[in-house]
Amino acid sequence: MSQVDDIRQRLAQISEDMADIAVSLLSRAIDTPEEHERIALANLEKRVTKARRAVEKAVDTLT
């Protein structure tokens, strides 16, 4: 396996982990009674999702 393939696989795993985190953040936001905390969690989920898309683009570029 080349170094590039190794990096691509690691990035793909990171993308999957970030997707799991985003789902967890949304779930926590739904279950949180405090409005300000819900908003903060939803905003964090948006940033994680945006970063995950960037990682996915890197994976596609290396494919």
C-alpha positions, -999 to +999 in steps of 0.1 A: +000+000+000+014+034-009+016+063+015-011+081-005-035+051-002-028+050+035-036+087+039-068+083+018-080+054+040-073+073+072-092+103+058-121+081+049-122+068+084-120+103+098-150+113+076-170+084+090-161+094+125-171+129+119-205+118+105-210+098+137-202+129+158-226+150+138-254+126+143-246+125+180-246+163+182-280+165+166-294+139+189-281+158+219-295+190+205-329+174+202-328+161+238-315+193+254-341+214+271-320+246+271-325+266+240-291+282+240-275+248+243-296+234+215-285+263+193-248+258+202-250+220+195-268+226+162-241+251+152-213+228+162-230+200+141-230+223+111-193+230+115-185+194+119-205+185+088-188+213+068-154+199+078-165+164+070-174+175+035-139+190+031-124+157+042-145+138+018-133+161-010-097+153+000-105+116-002-121+121-037-090+140-048-067+112-037-088+085-054 
